[in-house]
Amino acid sequence: MLKNLKMIKTFINKNQIEELEKQKRVHLINSLGGFKSVSLVGTSDENGNENLAIFSSFFHIGANPPLIGLIFRPSPPERDTMRNILDTGFFTVNHINESIYKHAHQTSARYEKGISEFHVTGLKSEYKNGFHAPFVAESNIQLGVEFKEKIDISINSTTMIIGEITQIYIPENCLLDDGFIDLEKANTITCSGLDSYHKTIQLDRLSYAKPDKEITSLL
């Protein structure tokens, strides 16, 4: 039987949202999406100048081909990460773990062009298997991604970048036989809003849902 949790709810209508002070509205709306994946995106320009930026808008699009998406806020200011992706065609996505989340958060600061966030945060870049963009050495799960498509979203002047995963690095003990990745064992963290970071606790892993079959635990 489902538990009915009696919680008093605050009602906020469209007019009240629009009248909120800017920063309060930003925090409110960004928190409504719930817990999100948060990663560091590594790029370099055509001259090898490195850039590193934290993203909580990284999301799965499809498995065949393996596509992911990133949402970029309106420009200006110039977005070095997006410019590097468009110019070179490559970027990395690096999971954030408990030991580097403060370093990762610092990459959200607006540094002048030419200043490497790797350098100012103390995170180490690494290149491997001929991939153009830098990975974050301290990240336990790393993805090499090739740019595929740019979609401009007119309603709020944001941009979606779609990429195909071409390289994957995962700790051996975190990859299960059926392909599932144990993110908790890899120490991957999550976030809510713009500045709140969280560890997770797995409740269960459930069987594929079918109309005539009872759901069972896979653990």
Phi, psi and omega in degrees: 000135179288138178278135178263099182278117181276100179235130178288129184253141173270130179263129178231121181263177185302316180296320179294322176299314182294332182273352180295146173302144190309308185293324178293320178295319179300313180296318181298306185292322179292333180280338186294338180287354181079197180290138185231158171289146178224130186216163173259128179257120181257134177218167169216152179277184185292346178260003178089006177286126189269150177221145179219131184217142179275138180226134171247017180247020178280126184214155180284136176248315181194161182260338182218094003286162183283097186249142174230161179233154174227140176254130178250136177290165184300149172248148004287166004288163178300133179261102184299322181299311181294319179299317179296320179297314182292325182283322186256333180087010184219150172202164176243151174239123188236119179298145179263136178243177188298333184278346185234010187294329178289320176298317180297316181299325181297335180291349177284349176293149182270089177277154177296151178302138181099345176268124182275125176294334173303313185293313187286335181264346181085003176284149186256132175271149176217146179242139181207152178052037173073012182281137188290322187270153182279138170269161174268114186300327183280354180278137182276331177239122186230138179237133170262126189235138178254130181298137180236322186202145176241127181236119177274129181257108191287332187298329179222016175061026174269172181227135175255128175254127178251132179228157177254129178288121181243344176221140180224134175234120184224137173304136185304321184280002180255351181260114182277166185298329181270009178095349179292140180256128177276093185292327179293320178295328177281356178067023176292134179254173178232178180217164170223147184062214183255347191213015182246124185245144190220145165270163183239161173230120181290130176275317184186171168227123193252155178291163179298130184280128175229151184301326186250021183225135180287140178288136178233160179280141177265356182274000000 
